[in-house]
Each structure stands twice: as C-alpha cells, then as structure tokens.
Amino acid sequence: MFPQDFSTDFEKNKDSLNKLRIFQSKISRNISAGYLVKLAGEEVL
C-alpha cells in the first residue's frame, strides 16, 4: 500500500485497509479510514 492507494473517499479507504487485513474490528478500520480521509484532505499523503 502506498499513499496513492488512499484518498478523500472513505469507502475506498475502507476497502484498501481491508486488503491489508491488519484490523480485527470494524471500528478500528473505520477510525483509520476516517483519519486517512482527513490526511488526504490536508494533502499530507
């Protein structure tokens, strides 16, 4: 996974994180996907 795999699209970020399979719970995955949306919106990625 690379920065270009993440964007301001929450659903796309969730799918990308699912492919990594590092989260055991939906809550952790969703929090991380939301954080990635925030970072992508700030163009930090």
QUIZIBEL-V757969 format. One record per pair of residues at least 24 apart in sequence whose ideal C-beta (glycine too) atoms are under 6 Angstrom apart, sorted by the first residue. I is the first residue (numbers start at 1). J is the second residue. If there is no record, write none. Layout:
BEGIN
[[I,J] [I,J]]
END
This chain:
BEGIN
[[3,45] [6,36] [6,40] [6,45] [7,40] [8,37] [8,40] [8,41] [10,37]]
END
